[in-house]
Amino acid sequence: MIKSKIRDIWSSELRLAEFSDDDDFFVLGGQSLAMMRIQRGITAELGVEVPIDQLFRVPTVTAIADHVETMLAAKPTV
């Protein structure tokens, strides 16, 4: 679920329908402004704010999804 939502955000932002979840964002043609929009999309869709520097360090759908899952697991429930 998380990975598919992140993939959808990337697909929309990069205007690509086909790519691997392990493809590097920058190799796919992404640039820093697009990554900032992806960051906002992740926050809006998943309720988690991933630091922009983390997105640049792990620029694949799989790695970002893993990071988001870790953040959600550590998030206190109310």
Jmol script that loads the backbone (N, CA, C; Angstrom):
load data "model"
ATOM      1  N   MET A   1       0.820  -1.194   0.000  1.00  0.00           N
ATOM      2  CA  MET A   1       0.000   0.000   0.000  1.00  0.00           C
ATOM      3  C   MET A   1       0.862   1.255   0.000  1.00  0.00           C
ATOM      4  N   ILE A   2       1.813   1.355   0.915  1.00  0.00           N
ATOM      5  CA  ILE A   2       2.668   2.535   0.976  1.00  0.00           C
ATOM      6  C   ILE A   2       3.488   2.652  -0.294  1.00  0.00           C
ATOM      7  N   LYS A   3       4.077   1.537  -0.714  1.00  0.00           N
ATOM      8  CA  LYS A   3       4.903   1.565  -1.917  1.00  0.00           C
ATOM      9  C   LYS A   3       4.080   1.971  -3.136  1.00  0.00           C
ATOM     10  N   SER A   4       2.865   1.472  -3.247  1.00  0.00           N
ATOM     11  CA  SER A   4       2.043   1.811  -4.413  1.00  0.00           C
ATOM     12  C   SER A   4       1.641   3.287  -4.405  1.00  0.00           C
ATOM     13  N   LYS A   5       1.400   3.845  -3.230  1.00  0.00           N
ATOM     14  CA  LYS A   5       1.073   5.277  -3.159  1.00  0.00           C
ATOM     15  C   LYS A   5       2.278   6.126  -3.546  1.00  0.00           C
ATOM     16  N   ILE A   6       3.450   5.752  -3.061  1.00  0.00           N
ATOM     17  CA  ILE A   6       4.659   6.493  -3.427  1.00  0.00           C
ATOM     18  C   ILE A   6       4.925   6.355  -4.921  1.00  0.00           C
ATOM     19  N   ARG A   7       4.716   5.167  -5.443  1.00  0.00           N
ATOM     20  CA  ARG A   7       4.892   4.938  -6.881  1.00  0.00           C
ATOM     21  C   ARG A   7       3.938   5.823  -7.689  1.00  0.00           C
ATOM     22  N   ASP A   8       2.698   5.931  -7.249  1.00  0.00           N
ATOM     23  CA  ASP A   8       1.723   6.779  -7.939  1.00  0.00           C
ATOM     24  C   ASP A   8       2.149   8.241  -7.916  1.00  0.00           C
ATOM     25  N   ILE A   9       2.667   8.694  -6.784  1.00  0.00           N
ATOM     26  CA  ILE A   9       3.142  10.077  -6.666  1.00  0.00           C
ATOM     27  C   ILE A   9       4.291  10.310  -7.644  1.00  0.00           C
ATOM     28  N   TRP A  10       5.247   9.384  -7.669  1.00  0.00           N
ATOM     29  CA  TRP A  10       6.375   9.501  -8.606  1.00  0.00           C
ATOM     30  C   TRP A  10       5.880   9.501 -10.045  1.00  0.00           C
ATOM     31  N   SER A  11       4.998   8.567 -10.374  1.00  0.00           N
ATOM     32  CA  SER A  11       4.491   8.443 -11.737  1.00  0.00           C
ATOM     33  C   SER A  11       3.841   9.743 -12.195  1.00  0.00           C
ATOM     34  N   SER A  12       3.052  10.333 -11.338  1.00  0.00           N
ATOM     35  CA  SER A  12       2.391  11.594 -11.662  1.00  0.00           C
ATOM     36  C   SER A  12       3.408  12.720 -11.844  1.00  0.00           C
ATOM     37  N   GLU A  13       4.346  12.818 -10.923  1.00  0.00           N
ATOM     38  CA  GLU A  13       5.322  13.902 -10.964  1.00  0.00           C
ATOM     39  C   GLU A  13       6.296  13.768 -12.131  1.00  0.00           C
ATOM     40  N   LEU A  14       6.740  12.546 -12.390  1.00  0.00           N
ATOM     41  CA  LEU A  14       7.697  12.317 -13.471  1.00  0.00           C
ATOM     42  C   LEU A  14       7.023  12.118 -14.827  1.00  0.00           C
ATOM     43  N   ARG A  15       5.702  11.982 -14.805  1.00  0.00           N
ATOM     44  CA  ARG A  15       4.933  11.720 -16.026  1.00  0.00           C
ATOM     45  C   ARG A  15       5.427  10.454 -16.730  1.00  0.00           C
ATOM     46  N   LEU A  16       5.634   9.421 -15.899  1.00  0.00           N
ATOM     47  CA  LEU A  16       6.070   8.116 -16.395  1.00  0.00           C
ATOM     48  C   LEU A  16       5.108   7.046 -15.893  1.00  0.00           C
ATOM     49  N   ALA A  17       4.716   6.168 -16.793  1.00  0.00           N
ATOM     50  CA  ALA A  17       3.853   5.064 -16.386  1.00  0.00           C
ATOM     51  C   ALA A  17       4.664   3.829 -16.026  1.00  0.00           C
ATOM     52  N   GLU A  18       5.791   3.645 -16.697  1.00  0.00           N
ATOM     53  CA  GLU A  18       6.582   2.433 -16.508  1.00  0.00           C
ATOM     54  C   GLU A  18       7.972   2.766 -15.983  1.00  0.00           C
ATOM     55  N   PHE A  19       8.280   2.208 -14.825  1.00  0.00           N
ATOM     56  CA  PHE A  19       9.619   2.265 -14.247  1.00  0.00           C
ATOM     57  C   PHE A  19       9.673   1.271 -13.104  1.00  0.00           C
ATOM     58  N   SER A  20      10.877   0.886 -12.734  1.00  0.00           N
ATOM     59  CA  SER A  20      11.073  -0.066 -11.649  1.00  0.00           C
ATOM     60  C   SER A  20      11.054   0.665 -10.313  1.00  0.00           C
ATOM     61  N   ASP A  21      10.593  -0.021  -9.289  1.00  0.00           N
ATOM     62  CA  ASP A  21      10.595   0.569  -7.951  1.00  0.00           C
ATOM     63  C   ASP A  21      12.014   0.791  -7.433  1.00  0.00           C
ATOM     64  N   ASP A  22      12.989   0.211  -8.097  1.00  0.00           N
ATOM     65  CA  ASP A  22      14.382   0.377  -7.702  1.00  0.00           C
ATOM     66  C   ASP A  22      15.148   1.336  -8.614  1.00  0.00           C
ATOM     67  N   ASP A  23      14.463   1.966  -9.558  1.00  0.00           N
ATOM     68  CA  ASP A  23      15.103   2.957 -10.421  1.00  0.00           C
ATOM     69  C   ASP A  23      15.396   4.222  -9.629  1.00  0.00           C
ATOM     70  N   ASP A  24      16.538   4.814  -9.909  1.00  0.00           N
ATOM     71  CA  ASP A  24      16.947   6.054  -9.263  1.00  0.00           C
ATOM     72  C   ASP A  24      16.140   7.222  -9.829  1.00  0.00           C
ATOM     73  N   PHE A  25      15.592   8.014  -8.940  1.00  0.00           N
ATOM     74  CA  PHE A  25      14.778   9.173  -9.299  1.00  0.00           C
ATOM     75  C   PHE A  25      15.484  10.084 -10.300  1.00  0.00           C
ATOM     76  N   PHE A  26      16.758  10.340 -10.072  1.00  0.00           N
ATOM     77  CA  PHE A  26      17.485  11.271 -10.922  1.00  0.00           C
ATOM     78  C   PHE A  26      17.816  10.674 -12.282  1.00  0.00           C
ATOM     79  N   VAL A  27      18.034   9.370 -12.338  1.00  0.00           N
ATOM     80  CA  VAL A  27      18.256   8.691 -13.613  1.00  0.00           C
ATOM     81  C   VAL A  27      16.981   8.736 -14.458  1.00  0.00           C
ATOM     82  N   LEU A  28      15.833   8.735 -13.801  1.00  0.00           N
ATOM     83  CA  LEU A  28      14.549   8.803 -14.507  1.00  0.00           C
ATOM     84  C   LEU A  28      14.234  10.214 -15.003  1.00  0.00           C
ATOM     85  N   GLY A  29      15.095  11.165 -14.705  1.00  0.00           N
ATOM     86  CA  GLY A  29      14.878  12.531 -15.171  1.00  0.00           C
ATOM     87  C   GLY A  29      14.385  13.483 -14.101  1.00  0.00           C
ATOM     88  N   GLY A  30      14.295  13.007 -12.866  1.00  0.00           N
ATOM     89  CA  GLY A  30      13.834  13.860 -11.773  1.00  0.00           C
ATOM     90  C   GLY A  30      14.854  14.925 -11.422  1.00  0.00           C
ATOM     91  N   GLN A  31      14.364  15.996 -10.850  1.00  0.00           N
ATOM     92  CA  GLN A  31      15.234  17.076 -10.388  1.00  0.00           C
ATOM     93  C   GLN A  31      14.718  17.584  -9.053  1.00  0.00           C
ATOM     94  N   SER A  32      15.466  18.471  -8.434  1.00  0.00           N
ATOM     95  CA  SER A  32      15.203  18.846  -7.042  1.00  0.00           C
ATOM     96  C   SER A  32      13.811  19.438  -6.813  1.00  0.00           C
ATOM     97  N   LEU A  33      13.311  20.255  -7.727  1.00  0.00           N
ATOM     98  CA  LEU A  33      11.973  20.829  -7.531  1.00  0.00           C
ATOM     99  C   LEU A  33      10.893  19.746  -7.576  1.00  0.00           C
ATOM    100  N   ALA A  34      11.086  18.775  -8.450  1.00  0.00           N
ATOM    101  CA  ALA A  34      10.139  17.656  -8.510  1.00  0.00           C
ATOM    102  C   ALA A  34      10.190  16.846  -7.220  1.00  0.00           C
ATOM    103  N   MET A  35      11.380  16.678  -6.656  1.00  0.00           N
ATOM    104  CA  MET A  35      11.503  15.935  -5.403  1.00  0.00           C
ATOM    105  C   MET A  35      10.783  16.664  -4.270  1.00  0.00           C
ATOM    106  N   MET A  36      10.819  17.985  -4.286  1.00  0.00           N
ATOM    107  CA  MET A  36      10.092  18.753  -3.267  1.00  0.00           C
ATOM    108  C   MET A  36       8.584  18.540  -3.409  1.00  0.00           C
ATOM    109  N   ARG A  37       8.096  18.468  -4.644  1.00  0.00           N
ATOM    110  CA  ARG A  37       6.666  18.204  -4.861  1.00  0.00           C
ATOM    111  C   ARG A  37       6.314  16.783  -4.423  1.00  0.00           C
ATOM    112  N   ILE A  38       7.223  15.852  -4.645  1.00  0.00           N
ATOM    113  CA  ILE A  38       7.011  14.475  -4.184  1.00  0.00           C
ATOM    114  C   ILE A  38       6.966  14.441  -2.666  1.00  0.00           C
ATOM    115  N   GLN A  39       7.835  15.188  -2.018  1.00  0.00           N
ATOM    116  CA  GLN A  39       7.825  15.264  -0.558  1.00  0.00           C
ATOM    117  C   GLN A  39       6.453  15.741  -0.068  1.00  0.00           C
ATOM    118  N   ARG A  40       5.919  16.784  -0.690  1.00  0.00           N
ATOM    119  CA  ARG A  40       4.592  17.281  -0.298  1.00  0.00           C
ATOM    120  C   ARG A  40       3.512  16.236  -0.561  1.00  0.00           C
ATOM    121  N   GLY A  41       3.628  15.513  -1.664  1.00  0.00           N
ATOM    122  CA  GLY A  41       2.663  14.466  -1.987  1.00  0.00           C
ATOM    123  C   GLY A  41       2.667  13.343  -0.966  1.00  0.00           C
ATOM    124  N   ILE A  42       3.862  12.956  -0.534  1.00  0.00           N
ATOM    125  CA  ILE A  42       3.974  11.906   0.485  1.00  0.00           C
ATOM    126  C   ILE A  42       3.336  12.376   1.790  1.00  0.00           C
ATOM    127  N   THR A  43       3.595  13.612   2.159  1.00  0.00           N
ATOM    128  CA  THR A  43       3.002  14.158   3.385  1.00  0.00           C
ATOM    129  C   THR A  43       1.484  14.181   3.282  1.00  0.00           C
ATOM    130  N   ALA A  44       0.966  14.635   2.148  1.00  0.00           N
ATOM    131  CA  ALA A  44      -0.486  14.723   1.961  1.00  0.00           C
ATOM    132  C   ALA A  44      -1.143  13.342   1.925  1.00  0.00           C
ATOM    133  N   GLU A  45      -0.531  12.391   1.236  1.00  0.00           N
ATOM    134  CA  GLU A  45      -1.127  11.066   1.061  1.00  0.00           C
ATOM    135  C   GLU A  45      -0.948  10.149   2.274  1.00  0.00           C
ATOM    136  N   LEU A  46       0.217  10.239   2.920  1.00  0.00           N
ATOM    137  CA  LEU A  46       0.545   9.275   3.971  1.00  0.00           C
ATOM    138  C   LEU A  46       0.644   9.876   5.362  1.00  0.00           C
ATOM    139  N   GLY A  47       0.599  11.199   5.448  1.00  0.00           N
ATOM    140  CA  GLY A  47       0.635  11.854   6.751  1.00  0.00           C
ATOM    141  C   GLY A  47       1.988  11.797   7.440  1.00  0.00           C
ATOM    142  N   VAL A  48       3.046  11.615   6.650  1.00  0.00           N
ATOM    143  CA  VAL A  48       4.401  11.528   7.175  1.00  0.00           C
ATOM    144  C   VAL A  48       5.267  12.514   6.394  1.00  0.00           C
ATOM    145  N   GLU A  49       6.029  13.325   7.110  1.00  0.00           N
ATOM    146  CA  GLU A  49       6.936  14.249   6.424  1.00  0.00           C
ATOM    147  C   GLU A  49       8.336  13.653   6.411  1.00  0.00           C
ATOM    148  N   VAL A  50       8.738  13.214   5.237  1.00  0.00           N
ATOM    149  CA  VAL A  50      10.080  12.665   5.060  1.00  0.00           C
ATOM    150  C   VAL A  50      11.018  13.837   4.788  1.00  0.00           C
ATOM    151  N   PRO A  51      12.081  13.984   5.561  1.00  0.00           N
ATOM    152  CA  PRO A  51      13.017  15.077   5.327  1.00  0.00           C
ATOM    153  C   PRO A  51      13.575  15.030   3.898  1.00  0.00           C
ATOM    154  N   ILE A  52      13.693  16.181   3.274  1.00  0.00           N
ATOM    155  CA  ILE A  52      14.141  16.247   1.881  1.00  0.00           C
ATOM    156  C   ILE A  52      15.520  15.624   1.704  1.00  0.00           C
ATOM    157  N   ASP A  53      16.403  15.797   2.686  1.00  0.00           N
ATOM    158  CA  ASP A  53      17.737  15.198   2.547  1.00  0.00           C
ATOM    159  C   ASP A  53      17.655  13.669   2.527  1.00  0.00           C
ATOM    160  N   GLN A  54      16.698  13.098   3.219  1.00  0.00           N
ATOM    161  CA  GLN A  54      16.501  11.645   3.189  1.00  0.00           C
ATOM    162  C   GLN A  54      16.036  11.211   1.808  1.00  0.00           C
ATOM    163  N   LEU A  55      15.164  11.979   1.190  1.00  0.00           N
ATOM    164  CA  LEU A  55      14.694  11.646  -0.154  1.00  0.00           C
ATOM    165  C   LEU A  55      15.847  11.670  -1.155  1.00  0.00           C
ATOM    166  N   PHE A  56      16.758  12.603  -0.994  1.00  0.00           N
ATOM    167  CA  PHE A  56      17.914  12.669  -1.887  1.00  0.00           C
ATOM    168  C   PHE A  56      18.892  11.517  -1.636  1.00  0.00           C
ATOM    169  N   ARG A  57      19.003  11.058  -0.392  1.00  0.00           N
ATOM    170  CA  ARG A  57      19.922   9.961  -0.063  1.00  0.00           C
ATOM    171  C   ARG A  57      19.419   8.610  -0.551  1.00  0.00           C
ATOM    172  N   VAL A  58      18.123   8.427  -0.548  1.00  0.00           N
ATOM    173  CA  VAL A  58      17.526   7.140  -0.949  1.00  0.00           C
ATOM    174  C   VAL A  58      16.488   7.370  -2.051  1.00  0.00           C
ATOM    175  N   PRO A  59      16.947   7.729  -3.257  1.00  0.00           N
ATOM    176  CA  PRO A  59      16.018   8.155  -4.302  1.00  0.00           C
ATOM    177  C   PRO A  59      15.386   7.031  -5.121  1.00  0.00           C
ATOM    178  N   THR A  60      14.857   6.012  -4.437  1.00  0.00           N
ATOM    179  CA  THR A  60      14.090   4.973  -5.128  1.00  0.00           C
ATOM    180  C   THR A  60      12.761   4.788  -4.404  1.00  0.00           C
ATOM    181  N   VAL A  61      11.775   4.330  -5.119  1.00  0.00           N
ATOM    182  CA  VAL A  61      10.468   4.075  -4.511  1.00  0.00           C
ATOM    183  C   VAL A  61      10.605   3.084  -3.359  1.00  0.00           C
ATOM    184  N   THR A  62      11.344   2.004  -3.589  1.00  0.00           N
ATOM    185  CA  THR A  62      11.500   0.973  -2.562  1.00  0.00           C
ATOM    186  C   THR A  62      12.132   1.532  -1.287  1.00  0.00           C
ATOM    187  N   ALA A  63      13.224   2.266  -1.430  1.00  0.00           N
ATOM    188  CA  ALA A  63      13.932   2.787  -0.258  1.00  0.00           C
ATOM    189  C   ALA A  63      13.090   3.818   0.485  1.00  0.00           C
ATOM    190  N   ILE A  64      12.393   4.659  -0.242  1.00  0.00           N
ATOM    191  CA  ILE A  64      11.549   5.666   0.414  1.00  0.00           C
ATOM    192  C   ILE A  64      10.380   4.977   1.121  1.00  0.00           C
ATOM    193  N   ALA A  65       9.791   3.980   0.485  1.00  0.00           N
ATOM    194  CA  ALA A  65       8.691   3.241   1.122  1.00  0.00           C
ATOM    195  C   ALA A  65       9.162   2.569   2.399  1.00  0.00           C
ATOM    196  N   ASP A  66      10.345   1.974   2.373  1.00  0.00           N
ATOM    197  CA  ASP A  66      10.895   1.356   3.584  1.00  0.00           C
ATOM    198  C   ASP A  66      11.079   2.396   4.689  1.00  0.00           C
ATOM    199  N   HIS A  67      11.582   3.559   4.324  1.00  0.00           N
ATOM    200  CA  HIS A  67      11.794   4.626   5.303  1.00  0.00           C
ATOM    201  C   HIS A  67      10.455   5.096   5.889  1.00  0.00           C
ATOM    202  N   VAL A  68       9.451   5.275   5.036  1.00  0.00           N
ATOM    203  CA  VAL A  68       8.130   5.712   5.493  1.00  0.00           C
ATOM    204  C   VAL A  68       7.524   4.664   6.420  1.00  0.00           C
ATOM    205  N   GLU A  69       7.649   3.387   6.073  1.00  0.00           N
ATOM    206  CA  GLU A  69       7.123   2.325   6.938  1.00  0.00           C
ATOM    207  C   GLU A  69       7.783   2.359   8.311  1.00  0.00           C
ATOM    208  N   THR A  70       9.085   2.609   8.332  1.00  0.00           N
ATOM    209  CA  THR A  70       9.796   2.723   9.610  1.00  0.00           C
ATOM    210  C   THR A  70       9.291   3.914  10.419  1.00  0.00           C
ATOM    211  N   MET A  71       9.088   5.037   9.741  1.00  0.00           N
ATOM    212  CA  MET A  71       8.584   6.227  10.424  1.00  0.00           C
ATOM    213  C   MET A  71       7.186   5.999  10.981  1.00  0.00           C
ATOM    214  N   LEU A  72       6.327   5.349  10.197  1.00  0.00           N
ATOM    215  CA  LEU A  72       4.960   5.083  10.656  1.00  0.00           C
ATOM    216  C   LEU A  72       4.935   4.112  11.826  1.00  0.00           C
ATOM    217  N   ALA A  73       5.830   3.128  11.795  1.00  0.00           N
ATOM    218  CA  ALA A  73       5.890   2.158  12.886  1.00  0.00           C
ATOM    219  C   ALA A  73       6.345   2.814  14.192  1.00  0.00           C
ATOM    220  N   ALA A  74       7.187   3.836  14.072  1.00  0.00           N
ATOM    221  CA  ALA A  74       7.708   4.520  15.251  1.00  0.00           C
ATOM    222  C   ALA A  74       6.786   5.639  15.737  1.00  0.00           C
ATOM    223  N   LYS A  75       5.806   5.993  14.921  1.00  0.00           N
ATOM    224  CA  LYS A  75       4.890   7.090  15.253  1.00  0.00           C
ATOM    225  C   LYS A  75       3.954   6.654  16.376  1.00  0.00           C
ATOM    226  N   PRO A  76       3.895   7.456  17.450  1.00  0.00           N
ATOM    227  CA  PRO A  76       3.000   7.089  18.553  1.00  0.00           C
ATOM    228  C   PRO A  76       1.533   7.156  18.111  1.00  0.00           C
ATOM    229  N   THR A  77       0.748   6.216  18.581  1.00  0.00           N
ATOM    230  CA  THR A  77      -0.685   6.221  18.286  1.00  0.00           C
ATOM    231  C   THR A  77      -1.428   6.924  19.418  1.00  0.00           C
ATOM    232  N   VAL A  78      -2.486   7.598  19.022  1.00  0.00           N
ATOM    233  CA  VAL A  78      -3.271   8.361  20.007  1.00  0.00           C
ATOM    234  C   VAL A  78      -4.539   7.628  20.320  1.00  0.00           C
TER     235      VAL A  78
END
end "model"
wireframe off; spacefill off
backbone 0.3
color backbone group
